[in-house]
Amino acid sequence: MPDPAPATSTTRVPARAWLRPALLLLGGALLTLLMVLADQLIAAIAVGMFSLFMAYWTSPLRSGPHTPLAEAQARARGADGKHVTIVLWAPGNPGSARLQAAIRSPREDLAWVNVFKDPAAQELLSRHGGERMLPLALQGEDAAHIDNVTELFAFQDEARRPGSPGDEAAPGPSADGEPGESHS
């Protein structure tokens, strides 16, 4: 019997994902050094701590929310009338960071999938245009690059409309032969 791959297998993080945090760290270190040389110790400590935080926040070290793609897809299929949107994201991606900062609390209608932690998600992302499409929202067969929360909610609303692609409850003839009704 073949040995199943672990559900949390990791993919290789591209080297370019480390460029922004490295530049933030280097720039922060230089600015901190200049402030120390100018005897501005309090400002130097503040700048140093801020640059460390930003280097971490923009790096692949930041884990953030993650649901394996297979689990997220199963959750979306078994949502029983609730629409679950899968959001593919990557640490260090500015759009992903903005979206996660705007949506801080867990939501039942969102499943976050870190593409650096899930080879299947990375492959799915490459089929939809690659890393330039991050963050990528998926609902049924629909996919969209999302720049902000407003776009995400509009994407979800469009997918929830009766008759939209992938909507199992699309309007059609009811038991009495009348067309289905839309319940907004």
Rosetta constraint file for C-alpha pairs under 8 A:
AtomPair CA 5 CA 9 HARMONIC 7.22 0.50
AtomPair CA 7 CA 68 HARMONIC 7.18 0.50
AtomPair CA 8 CA 68 HARMONIC 7.35 0.50
AtomPair CA 8 CA 117 HARMONIC 6.79 0.50
AtomPair CA 8 CA 118 HARMONIC 7.05 0.50
AtomPair CA 9 CA 117 HARMONIC 6.54 0.50
AtomPair CA 9 CA 118 HARMONIC 6.54 0.50
AtomPair CA 9 CA 119 HARMONIC 7.52 0.50
AtomPair CA 10 CA 116 HARMONIC 6.56 0.50
AtomPair CA 10 CA 117 HARMONIC 4.48 0.50
AtomPair CA 10 CA 118 HARMONIC 5.94 0.50
AtomPair CA 10 CA 119 HARMONIC 6.87 0.50
AtomPair CA 11 CA 115 HARMONIC 7.99 0.50
AtomPair CA 11 CA 116 HARMONIC 5.49 0.50
AtomPair CA 11 CA 117 HARMONIC 5.70 0.50
AtomPair CA 11 CA 118 HARMONIC 6.32 0.50
AtomPair CA 11 CA 119 HARMONIC 5.57 0.50
AtomPair CA 12 CA 116 HARMONIC 6.77 0.50
AtomPair CA 13 CA 17 HARMONIC 6.93 0.50
AtomPair CA 13 CA 60 HARMONIC 7.39 0.50
AtomPair CA 13 CA 116 HARMONIC 5.91 0.50
AtomPair CA 14 CA 18 HARMONIC 7.70 0.50
AtomPair CA 15 CA 19 HARMONIC 7.11 0.50
AtomPair CA 16 CA 20 HARMONIC 7.83 0.50
AtomPair CA 17 CA 21 HARMONIC 7.98 0.50
AtomPair CA 17 CA 59 HARMONIC 6.77 0.50
AtomPair CA 17 CA 60 HARMONIC 6.76 0.50
AtomPair CA 17 CA 92 HARMONIC 6.10 0.50
AtomPair CA 17 CA 93 HARMONIC 7.88 0.50
AtomPair CA 18 CA 22 HARMONIC 6.08 0.50
AtomPair CA 18 CA 59 HARMONIC 6.06 0.50
AtomPair CA 18 CA 60 HARMONIC 7.16 0.50
AtomPair CA 18 CA 92 HARMONIC 7.80 0.50
AtomPair CA 19 CA 23 HARMONIC 6.17 0.50
AtomPair CA 20 CA 24 HARMONIC 6.15 0.50
AtomPair CA 20 CA 55 HARMONIC 7.51 0.50
AtomPair CA 20 CA 58 HARMONIC 6.85 0.50
AtomPair CA 20 CA 59 HARMONIC 7.53 0.50
AtomPair CA 20 CA 92 HARMONIC 7.55 0.50
AtomPair CA 21 CA 25 HARMONIC 6.05 0.50
AtomPair CA 21 CA 54 HARMONIC 7.20 0.50
AtomPair CA 21 CA 55 HARMONIC 4.17 0.50
AtomPair CA 21 CA 56 HARMONIC 6.80 0.50
AtomPair CA 21 CA 58 HARMONIC 5.63 0.50
AtomPair CA 21 CA 59 HARMONIC 5.49 0.50
AtomPair CA 21 CA 92 HARMONIC 7.80 0.50
AtomPair CA 22 CA 26 HARMONIC 6.06 0.50
AtomPair CA 22 CA 55 HARMONIC 6.82 0.50
AtomPair CA 23 CA 27 HARMONIC 5.91 0.50
AtomPair CA 24 CA 28 HARMONIC 5.89 0.50
AtomPair CA 24 CA 51 HARMONIC 6.13 0.50
AtomPair CA 24 CA 52 HARMONIC 7.99 0.50
AtomPair CA 24 CA 54 HARMONIC 6.96 0.50
AtomPair CA 24 CA 55 HARMONIC 5.61 0.50
AtomPair CA 25 CA 29 HARMONIC 6.00 0.50
AtomPair CA 25 CA 51 HARMONIC 5.76 0.50
AtomPair CA 25 CA 52 HARMONIC 6.28 0.50
AtomPair CA 25 CA 55 HARMONIC 5.70 0.50
AtomPair CA 26 CA 30 HARMONIC 6.23 0.50
AtomPair CA 27 CA 31 HARMONIC 6.16 0.50
AtomPair CA 27 CA 51 HARMONIC 7.94 0.50
AtomPair CA 28 CA 32 HARMONIC 5.93 0.50
AtomPair CA 28 CA 47 HARMONIC 6.52 0.50
AtomPair CA 28 CA 48 HARMONIC 5.92 0.50
AtomPair CA 28 CA 50 HARMONIC 7.96 0.50
AtomPair CA 28 CA 51 HARMONIC 5.02 0.50
AtomPair CA 28 CA 52 HARMONIC 7.68 0.50
AtomPair CA 29 CA 33 HARMONIC 6.08 0.50
AtomPair CA 29 CA 48 HARMONIC 6.47 0.50
AtomPair CA 29 CA 51 HARMONIC 7.66 0.50
AtomPair CA 30 CA 34 HARMONIC 6.24 0.50
AtomPair CA 31 CA 35 HARMONIC 6.23 0.50
AtomPair CA 31 CA 44 HARMONIC 7.58 0.50
AtomPair CA 31 CA 47 HARMONIC 7.40 0.50
AtomPair CA 32 CA 36 HARMONIC 6.20 0.50
AtomPair CA 32 CA 43 HARMONIC 7.94 0.50
AtomPair CA 32 CA 44 HARMONIC 4.66 0.50
AtomPair CA 32 CA 45 HARMONIC 7.21 0.50
AtomPair CA 32 CA 47 HARMONIC 6.08 0.50
AtomPair CA 32 CA 48 HARMONIC 5.65 0.50
AtomPair CA 33 CA 37 HARMONIC 6.19 0.50
AtomPair CA 33 CA 44 HARMONIC 7.31 0.50
AtomPair CA 34 CA 38 HARMONIC 6.23 0.50
AtomPair CA 35 CA 39 HARMONIC 6.24 0.50
AtomPair CA 35 CA 40 HARMONIC 5.07 0.50
AtomPair CA 35 CA 41 HARMONIC 6.66 0.50
AtomPair CA 35 CA 43 HARMONIC 6.87 0.50
AtomPair CA 35 CA 44 HARMONIC 5.18 0.50
AtomPair CA 36 CA 40 HARMONIC 5.57 0.50
AtomPair CA 36 CA 41 HARMONIC 5.51 0.50
AtomPair CA 36 CA 44 HARMONIC 5.94 0.50
AtomPair CA 40 CA 44 HARMONIC 6.03 0.50
AtomPair CA 41 CA 45 HARMONIC 6.14 0.50
AtomPair CA 42 CA 46 HARMONIC 6.31 0.50
AtomPair CA 43 CA 47 HARMONIC 6.05 0.50
AtomPair CA 44 CA 48 HARMONIC 5.93 0.50
AtomPair CA 45 CA 49 HARMONIC 6.08 0.50
AtomPair CA 46 CA 50 HARMONIC 6.07 0.50
AtomPair CA 47 CA 51 HARMONIC 6.02 0.50
AtomPair CA 48 CA 52 HARMONIC 6.22 0.50
AtomPair CA 49 CA 53 HARMONIC 6.19 0.50
AtomPair CA 50 CA 54 HARMONIC 6.14 0.50
AtomPair CA 51 CA 55 HARMONIC 5.96 0.50
AtomPair CA 52 CA 56 HARMONIC 6.23 0.50
AtomPair CA 53 CA 57 HARMONIC 6.03 0.50
AtomPair CA 54 CA 58 HARMONIC 6.05 0.50
AtomPair CA 55 CA 59 HARMONIC 6.08 0.50
AtomPair CA 56 CA 60 HARMONIC 7.92 0.50
AtomPair CA 56 CA 61 HARMONIC 6.57 0.50
AtomPair CA 56 CA 62 HARMONIC 6.40 0.50
AtomPair CA 57 CA 61 HARMONIC 7.97 0.50
AtomPair CA 57 CA 62 HARMONIC 6.03 0.50
AtomPair CA 57 CA 91 HARMONIC 7.78 0.50
AtomPair CA 57 CA 92 HARMONIC 7.06 0.50
AtomPair CA 58 CA 62 HARMONIC 7.46 0.50
AtomPair CA 58 CA 91 HARMONIC 6.34 0.50
AtomPair CA 58 CA 92 HARMONIC 3.98 0.50
AtomPair CA 58 CA 93 HARMONIC 7.07 0.50
AtomPair CA 58 CA 94 HARMONIC 7.57 0.50
AtomPair CA 58 CA 97 HARMONIC 7.82 0.50
AtomPair CA 59 CA 91 HARMONIC 5.94 0.50
AtomPair CA 59 CA 92 HARMONIC 4.79 0.50
AtomPair CA 60 CA 90 HARMONIC 7.57 0.50
AtomPair CA 60 CA 91 HARMONIC 4.81 0.50
AtomPair CA 60 CA 92 HARMONIC 5.88 0.50
AtomPair CA 60 CA 116 HARMONIC 7.96 0.50
AtomPair CA 61 CA 91 HARMONIC 7.45 0.50
AtomPair CA 62 CA 91 HARMONIC 6.16 0.50
AtomPair CA 63 CA 91 HARMONIC 7.08 0.50
AtomPair CA 64 CA 91 HARMONIC 7.56 0.50
AtomPair CA 64 CA 114 HARMONIC 7.93 0.50
AtomPair CA 65 CA 112 HARMONIC 5.86 0.50
AtomPair CA 65 CA 113 HARMONIC 7.29 0.50
AtomPair CA 65 CA 114 HARMONIC 7.40 0.50
AtomPair CA 66 CA 111 HARMONIC 7.68 0.50
AtomPair CA 66 CA 112 HARMONIC 5.26 0.50
AtomPair CA 66 CA 113 HARMONIC 4.85 0.50
AtomPair CA 66 CA 114 HARMONIC 5.44 0.50
AtomPair CA 67 CA 71 HARMONIC 6.59 0.50
AtomPair CA 67 CA 72 HARMONIC 6.11 0.50
AtomPair CA 67 CA 111 HARMONIC 6.41 0.50
AtomPair CA 67 CA 112 HARMONIC 5.84 0.50
AtomPair CA 67 CA 113 HARMONIC 5.15 0.50
AtomPair CA 67 CA 114 HARMONIC 7.46 0.50
AtomPair CA 68 CA 72 HARMONIC 6.21 0.50
AtomPair CA 68 CA 113 HARMONIC 6.10 0.50
AtomPair CA 68 CA 114 HARMONIC 7.91 0.50
AtomPair CA 68 CA 118 HARMONIC 6.38 0.50
AtomPair CA 69 CA 73 HARMONIC 6.04 0.50
AtomPair CA 69 CA 113 HARMONIC 6.12 0.50
AtomPair CA 69 CA 118 HARMONIC 6.94 0.50
AtomPair CA 69 CA 120 HARMONIC 6.78 0.50
AtomPair CA 69 CA 121 HARMONIC 5.89 0.50
AtomPair CA 70 CA 74 HARMONIC 6.17 0.50
AtomPair CA 71 CA 75 HARMONIC 6.08 0.50
AtomPair CA 72 CA 76 HARMONIC 6.12 0.50
AtomPair CA 72 CA 86 HARMONIC 6.64 0.50
AtomPair CA 72 CA 111 HARMONIC 5.88 0.50
AtomPair CA 72 CA 112 HARMONIC 7.99 0.50
AtomPair CA 72 CA 113 HARMONIC 7.73 0.50
AtomPair CA 73 CA 77 HARMONIC 6.16 0.50
AtomPair CA 73 CA 86 HARMONIC 7.58 0.50
AtomPair CA 74 CA 78 HARMONIC 6.08 0.50
AtomPair CA 75 CA 79 HARMONIC 5.92 0.50
AtomPair CA 75 CA 84 HARMONIC 7.29 0.50
AtomPair CA 76 CA 83 HARMONIC 6.73 0.50
AtomPair CA 76 CA 84 HARMONIC 4.90 0.50
AtomPair CA 76 CA 85 HARMONIC 7.10 0.50
AtomPair CA 76 CA 86 HARMONIC 7.76 0.50
AtomPair CA 76 CA 139 HARMONIC 7.94 0.50
AtomPair CA 76 CA 140 HARMONIC 7.89 0.50
AtomPair CA 79 CA 83 HARMONIC 6.41 0.50
AtomPair CA 79 CA 84 HARMONIC 6.78 0.50
AtomPair CA 81 CA 169 HARMONIC 7.90 0.50
AtomPair CA 82 CA 109 HARMONIC 7.31 0.50
AtomPair CA 83 CA 109 HARMONIC 6.20 0.50
AtomPair CA 83 CA 139 HARMONIC 7.60 0.50
AtomPair CA 83 CA 156 HARMONIC 7.78 0.50
AtomPair CA 83 CA 159 HARMONIC 7.89 0.50
AtomPair CA 83 CA 160 HARMONIC 6.76 0.50
AtomPair CA 84 CA 108 HARMONIC 7.25 0.50
AtomPair CA 84 CA 109 HARMONIC 4.37 0.50
AtomPair CA 84 CA 110 HARMONIC 5.53 0.50
AtomPair CA 84 CA 111 HARMONIC 6.97 0.50
AtomPair CA 84 CA 139 HARMONIC 6.89 0.50
AtomPair CA 85 CA 109 HARMONIC 5.96 0.50
AtomPair CA 85 CA 110 HARMONIC 4.90 0.50
AtomPair CA 85 CA 111 HARMONIC 6.20 0.50
AtomPair CA 85 CA 137 HARMONIC 6.47 0.50
AtomPair CA 85 CA 138 HARMONIC 5.69 0.50
AtomPair CA 85 CA 139 HARMONIC 5.05 0.50
AtomPair CA 85 CA 156 HARMONIC 7.07 0.50
AtomPair CA 86 CA 110 HARMONIC 5.86 0.50
AtomPair CA 86 CA 111 HARMONIC 4.73 0.50
AtomPair CA 86 CA 112 HARMONIC 6.05 0.50
AtomPair CA 86 CA 113 HARMONIC 7.07 0.50
AtomPair CA 86 CA 137 HARMONIC 5.64 0.50
AtomPair CA 86 CA 138 HARMONIC 5.00 0.50
AtomPair CA 86 CA 139 HARMONIC 6.47 0.50
AtomPair CA 87 CA 110 HARMONIC 6.97 0.50
AtomPair CA 87 CA 111 HARMONIC 6.06 0.50
AtomPair CA 87 CA 112 HARMONIC 4.95 0.50
AtomPair CA 87 CA 113 HARMONIC 6.04 0.50
AtomPair CA 87 CA 135 HARMONIC 6.51 0.50
AtomPair CA 87 CA 136 HARMONIC 5.55 0.50
AtomPair CA 87 CA 137 HARMONIC 4.45 0.50
AtomPair CA 87 CA 138 HARMONIC 6.29 0.50
AtomPair CA 88 CA 112 HARMONIC 6.17 0.50
AtomPair CA 88 CA 113 HARMONIC 4.87 0.50
AtomPair CA 88 CA 114 HARMONIC 6.05 0.50
AtomPair CA 88 CA 115 HARMONIC 6.30 0.50
AtomPair CA 88 CA 121 HARMONIC 7.18 0.50
AtomPair CA 88 CA 125 HARMONIC 7.50 0.50
AtomPair CA 88 CA 134 HARMONIC 6.76 0.50
AtomPair CA 88 CA 135 HARMONIC 5.57 0.50
AtomPair CA 88 CA 136 HARMONIC 5.06 0.50
AtomPair CA 88 CA 137 HARMONIC 6.39 0.50
AtomPair CA 88 CA 138 HARMONIC 7.95 0.50
AtomPair CA 89 CA 93 HARMONIC 7.50 0.50
AtomPair CA 89 CA 96 HARMONIC 5.47 0.50
AtomPair CA 89 CA 112 HARMONIC 7.02 0.50
AtomPair CA 89 CA 113 HARMONIC 6.13 0.50
AtomPair CA 89 CA 114 HARMONIC 5.15 0.50
AtomPair CA 89 CA 115 HARMONIC 6.07 0.50
AtomPair CA 89 CA 134 HARMONIC 5.84 0.50
AtomPair CA 89 CA 135 HARMONIC 4.86 0.50
AtomPair CA 89 CA 136 HARMONIC 6.84 0.50
AtomPair CA 90 CA 96 HARMONIC 6.39 0.50
AtomPair CA 90 CA 114 HARMONIC 5.38 0.50
AtomPair CA 90 CA 115 HARMONIC 5.71 0.50
AtomPair CA 90 CA 116 HARMONIC 6.35 0.50
AtomPair CA 90 CA 134 HARMONIC 7.32 0.50
AtomPair CA 90 CA 135 HARMONIC 7.53 0.50
AtomPair CA 91 CA 96 HARMONIC 7.17 0.50
AtomPair CA 91 CA 97 HARMONIC 7.19 0.50
AtomPair CA 91 CA 114 HARMONIC 7.54 0.50
AtomPair CA 91 CA 116 HARMONIC 7.91 0.50
AtomPair CA 92 CA 96 HARMONIC 7.76 0.50
AtomPair CA 92 CA 97 HARMONIC 7.20 0.50
AtomPair CA 93 CA 97 HARMONIC 6.26 0.50
AtomPair CA 93 CA 134 HARMONIC 7.26 0.50
AtomPair CA 94 CA 98 HARMONIC 6.18 0.50
AtomPair CA 95 CA 99 HARMONIC 6.19 0.50
AtomPair CA 95 CA 134 HARMONIC 6.79 0.50
AtomPair CA 95 CA 135 HARMONIC 6.16 0.50
AtomPair CA 95 CA 146 HARMONIC 7.90 0.50
AtomPair CA 95 CA 147 HARMONIC 6.04 0.50
AtomPair CA 95 CA 148 HARMONIC 7.54 0.50
AtomPair CA 96 CA 100 HARMONIC 6.15 0.50
AtomPair CA 96 CA 134 HARMONIC 6.68 0.50
AtomPair CA 96 CA 135 HARMONIC 5.26 0.50
AtomPair CA 97 CA 101 HARMONIC 6.02 0.50
AtomPair CA 98 CA 102 HARMONIC 6.19 0.50
AtomPair CA 98 CA 148 HARMONIC 7.24 0.50
AtomPair CA 99 CA 103 HARMONIC 6.25 0.50
AtomPair CA 99 CA 147 HARMONIC 7.57 0.50
AtomPair CA 99 CA 148 HARMONIC 5.86 0.50
AtomPair CA 99 CA 149 HARMONIC 6.20 0.50
AtomPair CA 100 CA 104 HARMONIC 6.05 0.50
AtomPair CA 102 CA 149 HARMONIC 6.87 0.50
AtomPair CA 103 CA 149 HARMONIC 7.67 0.50
AtomPair CA 106 CA 110 HARMONIC 7.86 0.50
AtomPair CA 107 CA 111 HARMONIC 7.99 0.50
AtomPair CA 113 CA 118 HARMONIC 7.58 0.50
AtomPair CA 113 CA 121 HARMONIC 7.18 0.50
AtomPair CA 114 CA 118 HARMONIC 6.55 0.50
AtomPair CA 114 CA 121 HARMONIC 7.61 0.50
AtomPair CA 115 CA 119 HARMONIC 6.92 0.50
AtomPair CA 115 CA 121 HARMONIC 5.24 0.50
AtomPair CA 115 CA 122 HARMONIC 4.95 0.50
AtomPair CA 115 CA 125 HARMONIC 7.80 0.50
AtomPair CA 116 CA 122 HARMONIC 6.99 0.50
AtomPair CA 118 CA 122 HARMONIC 6.35 0.50
AtomPair CA 119 CA 123 HARMONIC 6.23 0.50
AtomPair CA 120 CA 124 HARMONIC 6.17 0.50
AtomPair CA 121 CA 125 HARMONIC 6.03 0.50
AtomPair CA 122 CA 126 HARMONIC 6.26 0.50
AtomPair CA 123 CA 127 HARMONIC 6.46 0.50
AtomPair CA 124 CA 128 HARMONIC 6.60 0.50
AtomPair CA 125 CA 129 HARMONIC 6.48 0.50
AtomPair CA 125 CA 130 HARMONIC 5.19 0.50
AtomPair CA 125 CA 131 HARMONIC 6.98 0.50
AtomPair CA 125 CA 133 HARMONIC 7.68 0.50
AtomPair CA 125 CA 136 HARMONIC 7.70 0.50
AtomPair CA 126 CA 130 HARMONIC 4.04 0.50
AtomPair CA 126 CA 131 HARMONIC 7.25 0.50
AtomPair CA 128 CA 133 HARMONIC 7.29 0.50
AtomPair CA 128 CA 143 HARMONIC 7.85 0.50
AtomPair CA 129 CA 133 HARMONIC 5.99 0.50
AtomPair CA 130 CA 134 HARMONIC 7.71 0.50
AtomPair CA 133 CA 144 HARMONIC 7.98 0.50
AtomPair CA 133 CA 145 HARMONIC 5.25 0.50
AtomPair CA 134 CA 145 HARMONIC 6.29 0.50
AtomPair CA 134 CA 146 HARMONIC 7.37 0.50
AtomPair CA 135 CA 145 HARMONIC 5.96 0.50
AtomPair CA 135 CA 146 HARMONIC 5.74 0.50
AtomPair CA 135 CA 147 HARMONIC 7.33 0.50
AtomPair CA 136 CA 143 HARMONIC 6.75 0.50
AtomPair CA 136 CA 144 HARMONIC 5.66 0.50
AtomPair CA 136 CA 145 HARMONIC 4.65 0.50
AtomPair CA 136 CA 146 HARMONIC 6.00 0.50
AtomPair CA 137 CA 143 HARMONIC 5.56 0.50
AtomPair CA 137 CA 144 HARMONIC 5.31 0.50
AtomPair CA 137 CA 145 HARMONIC 6.34 0.50
AtomPair CA 137 CA 146 HARMONIC 6.56 0.50
AtomPair CA 137 CA 152 HARMONIC 7.35 0.50
AtomPair CA 138 CA 142 HARMONIC 5.74 0.50
AtomPair CA 138 CA 143 HARMONIC 4.47 0.50
AtomPair CA 138 CA 144 HARMONIC 6.71 0.50
AtomPair CA 139 CA 143 HARMONIC 6.46 0.50
AtomPair CA 139 CA 156 HARMONIC 7.64 0.50
AtomPair CA 139 CA 159 HARMONIC 6.84 0.50
AtomPair CA 139 CA 166 HARMONIC 7.88 0.50
AtomPair CA 140 CA 165 HARMONIC 7.64 0.50
AtomPair CA 140 CA 166 HARMONIC 5.23 0.50
AtomPair CA 140 CA 167 HARMONIC 7.93 0.50
AtomPair CA 141 CA 165 HARMONIC 7.19 0.50
AtomPair CA 141 CA 166 HARMONIC 6.26 0.50
AtomPair CA 142 CA 159 HARMONIC 7.92 0.50
AtomPair CA 142 CA 165 HARMONIC 7.47 0.50
AtomPair CA 142 CA 166 HARMONIC 7.84 0.50
AtomPair CA 144 CA 155 HARMONIC 7.61 0.50
AtomPair CA 146 CA 151 HARMONIC 5.85 0.50
AtomPair CA 146 CA 152 HARMONIC 5.93 0.50
AtomPair CA 147 CA 151 HARMONIC 6.57 0.50
AtomPair CA 147 CA 152 HARMONIC 7.88 0.50
AtomPair CA 148 CA 152 HARMONIC 6.46 0.50
AtomPair CA 149 CA 153 HARMONIC 6.15 0.50
AtomPair CA 150 CA 154 HARMONIC 6.11 0.50
AtomPair CA 151 CA 155 HARMONIC 6.03 0.50
AtomPair CA 152 CA 156 HARMONIC 6.22 0.50
AtomPair CA 153 CA 157 HARMONIC 6.06 0.50
AtomPair CA 154 CA 158 HARMONIC 6.11 0.50
AtomPair CA 155 CA 159 HARMONIC 6.30 0.50
AtomPair CA 156 CA 160 HARMONIC 6.16 0.50
AtomPair CA 157 CA 161 HARMONIC 6.35 0.50
AtomPair CA 158 CA 164 HARMONIC 7.10 0.50
AtomPair CA 159 CA 164 HARMONIC 5.85 0.50
AtomPair CA 159 CA 165 HARMONIC 7.20 0.50
AtomPair CA 159 CA 166 HARMONIC 7.63 0.50
AtomPair CA 159 CA 167 HARMONIC 7.19 0.50
AtomPair CA 160 CA 164 HARMONIC 7.12 0.50
AtomPair CA 160 CA 167 HARMONIC 7.08 0.50
AtomPair CA 161 CA 167 HARMONIC 7.74 0.50
AtomPair CA 161 CA 182 HARMONIC 7.94 0.50
AtomPair CA 161 CA 184 HARMONIC 7.78 0.50
AtomPair CA 162 CA 167 HARMONIC 6.45 0.50
AtomPair CA 162 CA 169 HARMONIC 6.38 0.50
AtomPair CA 162 CA 170 HARMONIC 4.78 0.50
AtomPair CA 162 CA 171 HARMONIC 6.04 0.50
AtomPair CA 162 CA 182 HARMONIC 6.16 0.50
AtomPair CA 163 CA 167 HARMONIC 6.11 0.50
AtomPair CA 163 CA 169 HARMONIC 7.34 0.50
AtomPair CA 163 CA 170 HARMONIC 4.09 0.50
AtomPair CA 163 CA 171 HARMONIC 5.71 0.50
AtomPair CA 164 CA 170 HARMONIC 6.95 0.50
AtomPair CA 170 CA 180 HARMONIC 7.68 0.50
AtomPair CA 171 CA 179 HARMONIC 6.32 0.50
AtomPair CA 171 CA 180 HARMONIC 4.35 0.50
AtomPair CA 171 CA 181 HARMONIC 6.42 0.50
AtomPair CA 171 CA 182 HARMONIC 7.28 0.50
AtomPair CA 172 CA 178 HARMONIC 7.84 0.50
AtomPair CA 172 CA 179 HARMONIC 5.06 0.50
AtomPair CA 172 CA 180 HARMONIC 5.04 0.50
AtomPair CA 173 CA 177 HARMONIC 5.05 0.50
AtomPair CA 173 CA 178 HARMONIC 5.25 0.50
AtomPair CA 173 CA 179 HARMONIC 4.46 0.50
AtomPair CA 173 CA 180 HARMONIC 5.87 0.50
AtomPair CA 174 CA 178 HARMONIC 5.40 0.50
AtomPair CA 174 CA 179 HARMONIC 5.97 0.50
AtomPair CA 174 CA 180 HARMONIC 5.84 0.50
